[in-house]
Amino acid sequence: MAVAQENARPEGRSSSPFWTIARRDSLAGFLFIAPQLIGIVVFVLIPLGLVFWYSLHEWNVLANTFTYTGAQNYRMLMEDENLLEVLGATAIFSAGLVIFNLSLALLLAVLLNQKLAGIAVFRTLFFSPVVVSLVAWTIVWGFLLQKNGGINGMLLTFGIEGPNWLREETTAMISVIVVQVFKNVGLNMILFLAALQGVPKELYEAARIDGAPAFKQFRRITLPLISPTILLTSIITIVGSLQVFAQIAVLTQGGPGLSTTVLVYYLYQQAFQFHFFGYGSTLSILLFAIVAILTFAQWQMRKRIVFYES
């Protein structure tokens, strides 16, 4: 009788355990992503909030003052006479870098996708600049692009007198773009190469049987099937082009004039050279907005330009 009473359960009380299989799976999933979530909160969301807070103040580190100014820094942003030229230089640099980087990377990937003897050596050579120290790479190119540097020395052997590449407005931006393209083209090349090797060979065979020329095969088969990789590399390259700093600081220091002063370098000048930390934070907000808008626009375009196999 006592046993029966102990086993009896009151009506209306649930007998299911709290830690069900679904809840244990959910907890395990949250534990796995917890380090990443903590990292995003600590190193992304909190700094973004602080930057916005700083943009509403004038912070003078030398005088140890931190004064609330409201929207004054944003009014300065709208009235900055140099900002339009800086944004123009940023646009030229980003457009040149994206066009040349992606085009060259795709061309190299197509060439290196051939089954030829020793092709692995060329793949390694083209990828090796990616793993080289950025500052070391930039310093070496700085010496090569000087008036009496290696590039002009090579041109002089053909009777051509080269310009002072980094000190003339017409060549400074081109030089910086070329240095950056050669530095990172290997990464996009590897991504394109992996995408090309995933294209089914049967499609090319069917196209050849139908008499389609090589260029038509590339346009109708290759490009649509590697379009997800093209989207990925374009987003990575555009975002990276808007964050370039070391190359500008080492090669041109933003000169001559403001011809190579991109937004990141201008932000650095305002905050850490002129000690306008409030205005520098405002420029950071502008940079974040530009990156977010461009990334969102590319992501929306995927519905029209990206082909996904069903």
Salt bridges, closest charged atoms under 4 A:
none
